[in-house]
Amino acid sequence: MKILLINDYGSPIGGAEVLTFALRDELRRLGHDVRLFASSAGASSASPEADYLCYGTLSRFRTLLQTLNPWAFVRLRRVIREFQPDVVHVRMFLTQLSPLILPLIRRIPALYHVVWYRPICLTGTKLLPTGAPCQSPAGHVCYRNACVPLRDWIPLQFQMWLWRKWRHAFRRIVANSRAVQESLVADGIEPVEVIHNGVMVESLTRVLSATPVAVFAGRLVSEKGVDVLLHAFARVVRDLPEAQLLLAGEGPERAKLAALAEQLNISKQVTFLGHLSKGDMERAFSQAWVQVVPSRWAEPFGLVAVEAMMRATAVIASRMGGLEEILHDGETGYLVPPNDPHQLAKRLETLLRDRSKADAMGRSGRQVAEARFSLARQCEQFVSLYQQMVSDRPVVLSAKAGTPMQAARR
């Protein structure tokens, strides 16, 4: 089958892009002809690139490009004409490629794979600037609540109108979690199916470290709740001074978080590792007793939690968003209320005091991850969906011969 993947970014600059490349490579391994179309924004000659690129930018003109990207339209039209895909699988397109690509795919079996809240939220987080969850549909509220400045709000509102106008170009809409599915349906976008993200299943050789170690991986930004983790860890260290906390990731909050660690007198127990490659992170986290995902926003999925489970590491995560679907509370780890350092500290201390419990929960998590969140399972589900879409393609009569033929591609 010829499959055209479409994503805003063509380099593995974030989790969504890493998953896009993994999906492409696994589908190729299964024998499909898969190409990736993306923008050049963030592209580096030192990193793997998409198969087809169009112009993209991270400059201040990005908002205008998100609304109408003529380079994406022209390049994609040519790609479709030359590649002639059987199926188009669109992941992210609202931060670079723009809704202008949608009319091009309306005659091809196409699905929209929604991996975050951007189709219904101008910031993509469903969070207010105060950090509180936003319960309102996108509109004037985005400007009134200072979620986006006026200069961005006007073109982004137009973008939202275009996407809704042309969304019927998609035969199917698939969310990566029930949390995203429910948010889309509540905003009037339905029907929506769910296919969870998947990660590679690799061989496991694991022994927990002699001393208790907790780890975190993610961007150092407010919505990830690392400050909550530091406050919780400070409580644990009072009675468990040998405990260590490793933080992998970079972001604008790093200096502020380092200062908070100093203020809480835990700087000797907390190590900022910076950005790590996947291989380096796996090595750094290989003996961890627990991985913490203290997000204060409803993670659309929670990839780091699944990666930890596949590593056989127990997980403590916020009870919200996709994380609730991943963890089995009390079996593969613990779910705690967001923004609650007291409850987080309580669960963290439970695992950092009991090595055998942490090990047992980690091994249980590995079993769940293998059964529910493997990349092979995800690809199997998508291939089944592709086949349904192709078989459902409408048949029209040839005006010349009056014989059945597949609906024409553009």
DRENNU-694412 format. One record per residue (C-alpha): residue number from 1; z, y, x; residue in one letter; chain. Coordinates in Angstrom, 3 decimals. Example, Ala and Ser with C-alpha at 12.3 -4.5 7.8 and 13.67 -1.06 7.14 Angstrom:
residues 2
[1 [7.800 -4.500 12.300] A A]
[2 [7.140 -1.060 13.670] S A]
END
This chain:
residues 410
[1 [0.000 0.000 0.000] M A]
[2 [-0.806 3.523 1.226] K A]
[3 [2.284 5.706 0.864] I A]
[4 [2.485 9.434 1.574] L A]
[5 [6.031 10.641 2.271] L A]
[6 [6.626 14.385 1.900] I A]
[7 [9.640 16.231 3.316] N A]
[8 [10.347 19.856 4.226] D A]
[9 [11.146 19.094 7.856] Y A]
[10 [9.241 16.795 10.183] G A]
[11 [11.825 16.388 12.930] S A]
[12 [15.151 14.517 12.682] P A]
[13 [17.241 17.719 12.604] I A]
[14 [19.660 16.522 9.927] G A]
[15 [20.829 13.529 7.956] G A]
[16 [18.112 13.876 5.295] A A]
[17 [15.415 13.867 7.960] E A]
[18 [16.928 10.908 9.812] V A]
[19 [16.871 8.958 6.545] L A]
[20 [13.264 10.001 5.926] T A]
[21 [12.157 8.656 9.300] F A]
[22 [14.159 5.464 8.781] A A]
[23 [12.534 4.945 5.385] L A]
[24 [9.074 5.496 6.848] R A]
[25 [9.657 3.104 9.735] D A]
[26 [11.112 0.345 7.545] E A]
[27 [8.251 0.593 5.042] L A]
[28 [5.829 0.314 7.960] R A]
[29 [7.672 -2.753 9.208] R A]
[30 [7.077 -4.289 5.784] L A]
[31 [3.340 -3.823 6.284] G A]
[32 [2.654 -0.628 4.337] H A]
[33 [0.509 2.235 5.635] D A]
[34 [2.988 5.136 5.509] V A]
[35 [2.374 8.727 6.621] R A]
[36 [4.820 11.636 6.648] L A]
[37 [3.737 15.168 5.692] F A]
[38 [6.139 18.003 6.597] A A]
[39 [6.405 21.575 7.820] S A]
[40 [6.628 22.559 11.477] S A]
[41 [9.953 24.395 10.961] A A]
[42 [12.520 23.200 13.476] G A]
[43 [9.969 20.975 15.199] A A]
[44 [10.478 20.172 18.866] S A]
[45 [8.043 18.586 21.286] S A]
[46 [10.960 16.487 22.544] A A]
[47 [11.600 14.842 19.161] S A]
[48 [9.543 12.560 16.923] P A]
[49 [7.310 14.469 14.559] E A]
[50 [5.734 13.924 11.166] A A]
[51 [2.270 12.435 10.959] D A]
[52 [0.917 15.626 9.371] Y A]
[53 [2.326 19.122 9.855] L A]
[54 [1.784 22.462 8.139] C A]
[55 [3.235 25.847 8.986] Y A]
[56 [6.950 26.375 8.369] G A]
[57 [9.531 28.840 9.654] T A]
[58 [13.265 29.370 9.963] L A]
[59 [12.812 33.154 10.253] S A]
[60 [13.740 35.797 7.673] R A]
[61 [10.385 35.174 5.964] F A]
[62 [11.538 31.688 5.050] R A]
[63 [12.537 32.652 1.494] T A]
[64 [9.014 33.810 0.682] L A]
[65 [7.568 30.627 2.153] L A]
[66 [9.929 28.519 0.052] Q A]
[67 [8.415 30.087 -3.048] T A]
[68 [4.721 29.915 -2.169] L A]
[69 [3.565 28.216 1.029] N A]
[70 [-0.247 28.479 1.174] P A]
[71 [-0.387 26.536 4.463] W A]
[72 [1.320 23.588 2.779] A A]
[73 [-1.152 23.696 -0.114] F A]
[74 [-4.250 23.807 2.084] V A]
[75 [-3.065 21.177 4.554] R A]
[76 [-1.788 18.764 1.895] L A]
[77 [-5.019 19.016 -0.088] R A]
[78 [-6.914 17.917 3.005] R A]
[79 [-4.434 15.122 3.775] V A]
[80 [-4.704 13.695 0.263] I A]
[81 [-8.502 13.816 0.412] R A]
[82 [-8.582 12.003 3.769] E A]
[83 [-5.673 9.556 3.404] F A]
[84 [-6.108 8.818 -0.340] Q A]
[85 [-2.557 7.532 -0.915] P A]
[86 [-1.716 5.014 -3.610] D A]
[87 [1.710 6.619 -4.048] V A]
[88 [3.314 9.936 -3.105] V A]
[89 [7.056 9.923 -2.370] H A]
[90 [8.479 13.460 -2.264] V A]
[91 [11.946 14.043 -0.834] R A]
[92 [12.800 17.676 0.024] M A]
[93 [10.171 20.355 -0.667] F A]
[94 [12.050 23.465 -1.856] L A]
[95 [13.139 24.865 1.522] T A]
[96 [9.728 24.972 3.261] Q A]
[97 [6.781 23.406 1.443] L A]
[98 [7.322 25.139 -1.938] S A]
[99 [6.369 24.079 -5.490] P A]
[100 [2.773 25.019 -4.650] L A]
[101 [2.232 21.413 -3.530] I A]
[102 [2.980 19.958 -6.976] L A]
[103 [-0.399 20.568 -8.693] P A]
[104 [-2.028 18.597 -5.849] L A]
[105 [-0.166 15.375 -6.665] I A]
[106 [-0.304 15.390 -10.452] R A]
[107 [-3.113 12.790 -10.598] R A]
[108 [-1.477 10.428 -8.092] I A]
[109 [1.525 8.217 -8.943] P A]
[110 [4.278 10.411 -7.501] A A]
[111 [8.054 10.267 -7.481] L A]
[112 [10.629 12.893 -6.620] Y A]
[113 [13.492 11.506 -4.553] H A]
[114 [16.322 14.008 -5.103] V A]
[115 [18.825 13.891 -2.244] V A]
[116 [20.857 17.060 -2.956] W A]
[117 [21.456 19.736 -5.588] Y A]
[118 [18.708 22.149 -4.543] R A]
[119 [16.497 21.502 -7.632] P A]
[120 [19.264 22.957 -9.827] I A]
[121 [21.145 25.231 -7.403] C A]
[122 [19.709 28.002 -5.220] L A]
[123 [22.112 27.176 -2.361] T A]
[124 [21.952 23.411 -2.844] G A]
[125 [25.739 22.973 -2.797] T A]
[126 [26.919 23.745 -6.357] K A]
[127 [29.716 25.720 -4.688] L A]
[128 [30.751 29.328 -5.269] L A]
[129 [31.420 31.588 -2.258] P A]
[130 [35.144 31.090 -2.985] T A]
[131 [34.730 27.368 -2.362] G A]
[132 [35.262 26.489 -6.034] A A]
[133 [32.743 24.192 -7.760] P A]
[134 [30.039 26.003 -9.736] C A]
[135 [29.643 24.823 -13.324] Q A]
[136 [26.880 27.247 -14.325] S A]
[137 [23.107 26.627 -14.350] P A]
[138 [21.069 28.603 -11.826] A A]
[139 [20.158 32.091 -13.015] G A]
[140 [21.692 35.565 -12.981] H A]
[141 [25.038 33.971 -12.126] V A]
[142 [23.714 33.173 -8.630] C A]
[143 [23.332 36.887 -7.913] Y A]
[144 [26.431 38.053 -9.805] R A]
[145 [28.644 35.612 -7.899] N A]
[146 [27.088 36.659 -4.563] A A]
[147 [25.770 33.154 -3.898] C A]
[148 [22.464 34.694 -2.773] V A]
[149 [21.554 38.345 -2.055] P A]
[150 [19.211 40.146 -4.437] L A]
[151 [16.317 40.109 -1.935] R A]
[152 [16.439 36.293 -1.957] D A]
[153 [17.429 35.812 -5.587] W A]
[154 [14.201 37.280 -7.002] I A]
[155 [11.745 34.989 -5.137] P A]
[156 [14.046 31.961 -5.486] L A]
[157 [14.266 32.448 -9.241] Q A]
[158 [10.469 32.455 -9.327] F A]
[159 [10.482 29.313 -7.203] Q A]
[160 [12.839 27.632 -9.672] M A]
[161 [10.541 28.596 -12.554] W A]
[162 [7.501 27.151 -10.751] L A]
[163 [9.228 23.882 -9.941] W A]
[164 [10.311 23.403 -13.561] R A]
[165 [6.856 24.362 -14.821] K A]
[166 [5.166 21.778 -12.588] W A]
[167 [7.847 19.073 -12.422] R A]
[168 [5.852 16.800 -14.727] H A]
[169 [3.596 16.127 -11.743] A A]
[170 [6.215 13.457 -10.977] F A]
[171 [5.946 10.145 -12.802] R A]
[172 [9.495 9.229 -11.785] R A]
[173 [12.575 11.106 -10.588] I A]
[174 [15.052 9.169 -8.448] V A]
[175 [18.496 10.399 -7.358] A A]
[176 [20.374 9.061 -4.341] N A]
[177 [23.622 8.783 -6.348] S A]
[178 [24.977 8.845 -9.870] R A]
[179 [26.627 12.156 -9.007] A A]
[180 [23.231 13.758 -8.400] V A]
[181 [21.759 11.951 -11.415] Q A]
[182 [24.456 13.333 -13.733] E A]
[183 [24.009 16.856 -12.380] S A]
[184 [20.246 16.744 -12.951] L A]
[185 [20.586 15.368 -16.486] V A]
[186 [23.205 18.008 -17.328] A A]
[187 [20.642 20.624 -16.286] D A]
[188 [17.971 19.151 -18.554] G A]
[189 [16.059 17.128 -15.942] I A]
[190 [15.638 13.557 -17.183] E A]
[191 [15.122 10.647 -17.135] P A]
[192 [16.519 10.058 -13.655] V A]
[193 [16.948 6.685 -11.924] E A]
[194 [19.353 5.942 -9.045] V A]
[195 [18.568 4.290 -5.719] I A]
[196 [21.329 4.655 -3.142] H A]
[197 [20.554 5.546 0.462] N A]
[198 [20.465 2.734 2.982] G A]
[199 [21.188 2.339 6.697] V A]
[200 [20.207 -0.280 9.250] M A]
[201 [22.349 -3.411 9.460] V A]
[202 [23.106 -4.013 13.125] E A]
[203 [25.119 -6.669 14.924] S A]
[204 [28.822 -5.941 15.083] L A]
[205 [31.212 -6.375 18.019] T A]
[206 [34.307 -4.328 17.347] R A]
[207 [37.927 -4.133 18.456] V A]
[208 [40.204 -1.265 17.422] L A]
[209 [41.729 0.833 20.206] S A]
[210 [45.313 0.190 21.284] A A]
[211 [46.421 3.658 20.147] T A]
[212 [45.600 5.088 16.677] P A]
[213 [42.378 7.124 16.524] V A]
[214 [40.901 9.011 13.553] A A]
[215 [37.384 10.449 13.647] V A]
[216 [35.216 12.933 11.768] F A]
[217 [31.441 13.473 11.922] A A]
[218 [29.560 16.357 10.358] G A]
[219 [28.701 20.020 10.560] R A]
[220 [31.645 22.297 11.227] L A]
[221 [31.262 24.371 8.063] V A]
[222 [33.718 25.270 5.320] S A]
[223 [32.412 22.819 2.718] E A]
[224 [33.107 19.855 5.027] K A]
[225 [36.863 20.539 4.828] G A]
[226 [37.691 20.073 8.505] V A]
[227 [40.490 22.653 8.196] D A]
[228 [42.084 20.434 5.530] V A]
[229 [41.849 17.498 7.947] L A]
[230 [43.539 19.482 10.734] L A]
[231 [46.437 20.486 8.464] H A]
[232 [46.814 16.854 7.357] A A]
[233 [46.633 15.530 10.909] F A]
[234 [49.306 18.008 12.042] A A]
[235 [51.677 16.401 9.513] R A]
[236 [50.856 12.929 10.844] V A]
[237 [51.385 13.905 14.494] V A]
[238 [54.963 15.000 13.824] R A]
[239 [55.977 11.355 13.467] D A]
[240 [53.044 9.765 15.303] L A]
[241 [52.482 11.889 18.432] P A]
[242 [50.252 9.291 20.121] E A]
[243 [47.573 9.609 17.395] A A]
[244 [44.232 11.145 18.378] Q A]
[245 [41.546 12.921 16.335] L A]
[246 [37.907 13.081 17.481] L A]
[247 [35.591 15.632 15.850] L A]
[248 [31.835 15.162 16.327] A A]
[249 [29.551 17.984 15.275] G A]
[250 [28.750 21.645 15.731] E A]
[251 [28.709 24.617 13.401] G A]
[252 [29.809 28.206 12.812] P A]
[253 [33.421 27.183 12.130] E A]
[254 [34.024 25.576 15.531] R A]
[255 [35.886 28.488 17.163] A A]
[256 [37.961 29.042 14.040] K A]
[257 [38.865 25.353 13.868] L A]
[258 [39.774 25.221 17.561] A A]
[259 [42.069 28.212 17.019] A A]
[260 [43.635 26.450 14.019] L A]
[261 [44.311 23.358 16.148] A A]
[262 [46.098 25.592 18.683] E A]
[263 [48.072 27.272 15.908] Q A]
[264 [49.166 23.887 14.532] L A]
[265 [50.147 22.701 18.040] N A]
[266 [47.806 19.714 17.917] I A]
[267 [45.169 20.856 20.423] S A]
[268 [46.221 18.071 22.846] K A]
[269 [45.594 15.432 20.174] Q A]
[270 [42.321 16.898 18.877] V A]
[271 [39.044 16.595 20.812] T A]
[272 [35.901 18.522 19.856] F A]
[273 [33.004 16.339 20.995] L A]
[274 [30.190 18.690 19.958] G A]
[275 [26.861 17.372 18.742] H A]
[276 [26.296 13.708 19.613] L A]
[277 [23.215 11.553 19.366] S A]
[278 [23.553 8.573 17.042] K A]
[279 [23.996 6.214 19.990] G A]
[280 [26.646 8.395 21.648] D A]
[281 [28.524 8.786 18.373] M A]
[282 [28.529 5.041 17.747] E A]
[283 [30.004 4.507 21.201] R A]
[284 [32.591 7.278 20.769] A A]
[285 [33.649 5.957 17.344] F A]
[286 [33.403 2.231 18.074] S A]
[287 [37.183 1.706 18.340] Q A]
[288 [38.311 4.213 15.701] A A]
[289 [40.910 3.095 13.169] W A]
[290 [39.688 5.376 10.383] V A]
[291 [36.926 7.878 9.673] Q A]
[292 [37.751 10.861 7.467] V A]
[293 [35.317 12.607 5.099] V A]
[294 [37.433 15.504 3.730] P A]
[295 [34.611 17.354 1.964] S A]
[296 [35.525 20.098 -0.476] R A]
[297 [32.099 19.889 -2.127] W A]
[298 [30.626 17.008 -4.127] A A]
[299 [28.616 15.263 -1.421] E A]
[300 [25.315 14.162 -2.977] P A]
[301 [25.763 10.800 -1.279] F A]
[302 [28.020 10.604 1.775] G A]
[303 [25.939 9.003 4.511] L A]
[304 [28.650 9.250 7.173] V A]
[305 [30.932 7.128 5.000] A A]
[306 [28.319 4.363 4.749] V A]
[307 [27.645 4.560 8.502] E A]
[308 [31.385 4.169 9.125] A A]
[309 [31.576 1.182 6.773] M A]
[310 [28.598 -0.427 8.511] M A]
[311 [30.564 0.042 11.741] R A]
[312 [33.520 -1.732 10.026] A A]
[313 [35.666 1.405 10.091] T A]
[314 [38.056 2.186 7.248] A A]
[315 [37.237 5.448 5.436] V A]
[316 [39.345 8.124 3.766] I A]
[317 [37.220 10.483 1.662] A A]
[318 [37.444 13.123 -1.040] S A]
[319 [37.371 11.774 -4.573] R A]
[320 [34.208 13.544 -5.696] M A]
[321 [30.425 13.347 -5.645] G A]
[322 [28.627 10.353 -4.182] G A]
[323 [31.678 9.364 -2.124] L A]
[324 [33.321 7.940 -5.249] E A]
[325 [30.420 5.504 -5.606] E A]
[326 [30.603 4.331 -2.003] I A]
[327 [34.284 3.618 -1.433] L A]
[328 [36.413 0.991 -3.164] H A]
[329 [39.774 2.765 -3.268] D A]
[330 [42.469 0.631 -1.664] G A]
[331 [39.950 -1.940 -0.419] E A]
[332 [37.510 -0.256 1.987] T A]
[333 [39.669 2.834 2.467] G A]
[334 [41.174 5.528 0.279] Y A]
[335 [39.954 8.275 -2.017] L A]
[336 [42.060 11.451 -2.062] V A]
[337 [41.878 14.726 -3.999] P A]
[338 [39.808 17.395 -2.205] P A]
[339 [41.663 20.310 -0.628] N A]
[340 [44.929 18.349 -0.566] D A]
[341 [46.285 18.020 2.989] P A]
[342 [49.497 16.381 1.718] H A]
[343 [47.722 13.420 0.074] Q A]
[344 [45.259 13.167 2.946] L A]
[345 [48.131 13.061 5.462] A A]
[346 [49.873 10.350 3.427] K A]
[347 [46.826 8.061 3.459] R A]
[348 [45.982 8.908 7.062] L A]
[349 [49.466 7.975 8.209] E A]
[350 [49.302 4.714 6.244] T A]
[351 [46.278 3.560 8.240] L A]
[352 [47.228 5.047 11.607] L A]
[353 [50.571 3.237 11.435] R A]
[354 [49.097 -0.138 10.458] D A]
[355 [46.379 -1.407 12.789] R A]
[356 [45.875 -4.669 10.903] S A]
[357 [45.451 -2.852 7.586] K A]
[358 [42.918 -0.459 9.089] A A]
[359 [41.035 -3.405 10.585] D A]
[360 [41.030 -5.354 7.299] A A]
[361 [39.785 -2.360 5.312] M A]
[362 [37.076 -1.742 7.885] G A]
[363 [35.833 -5.323 7.690] R A]
[364 [35.841 -5.180 3.898] S A]
[365 [33.797 -1.975 4.129] G A]
[366 [31.249 -3.720 6.331] R A]
[367 [30.754 -6.412 3.685] Q A]
[368 [30.237 -3.803 0.951] V A]
[369 [27.829 -1.786 3.102] A A]
[370 [25.720 -4.845 3.936] E A]
[371 [25.527 -5.852 0.273] A A]
[372 [24.902 -2.441 -1.315] R A]
[373 [23.721 0.086 1.254] F A]
[374 [21.271 -1.612 3.615] S A]
[375 [17.970 0.063 4.449] L A]
[376 [16.162 -3.165 3.545] A A]
[377 [17.643 -3.106 0.033] R A]
[378 [16.700 0.544 -0.471] Q A]
[379 [13.106 -0.104 0.618] C A]
[380 [12.873 -3.171 -1.615] E A]
[381 [13.883 -1.032 -4.600] Q A]
[382 [11.380 1.694 -3.767] F A]
[383 [8.514 -0.751 -3.230] V A]
[384 [9.247 -2.258 -6.639] S A]
[385 [9.147 1.227 -8.132] L A]
[386 [5.881 2.055 -6.337] Y A]
[387 [4.301 -1.079 -7.768] Q A]
[388 [5.400 -0.156 -11.273] Q A]
[389 [3.980 3.345 -10.879] M A]
[390 [0.623 2.068 -9.619] V A]
[391 [0.342 -0.488 -12.400] S A]
[392 [1.213 2.200 -14.957] D A]
[393 [-1.549 4.508 -13.711] R A]
[394 [-3.590 5.552 -16.769] P A]
[395 [-7.064 4.052 -17.154] V A]
[396 [-9.904 6.314 -18.285] V A]
[397 [-13.510 5.623 -19.141] L A]
[398 [-16.286 6.577 -16.778] S A]
[399 [-18.415 9.213 -18.503] A A]
[400 [-21.505 7.780 -16.849] K A]
[401 [-21.133 4.067 -17.512] A A]
[402 [-18.376 3.838 -20.072] G A]
[403 [-16.498 1.384 -17.842] T A]
[404 [-12.755 1.404 -17.114] P A]
[405 [-11.679 3.157 -13.901] M A]
[406 [-8.449 4.449 -12.390] Q A]
[407 [-7.604 8.074 -13.084] A A]
[408 [-9.290 10.189 -10.436] A A]
[409 [-7.414 11.447 -7.440] R A]
[410 [-7.608 14.995 -6.344] R A]
END
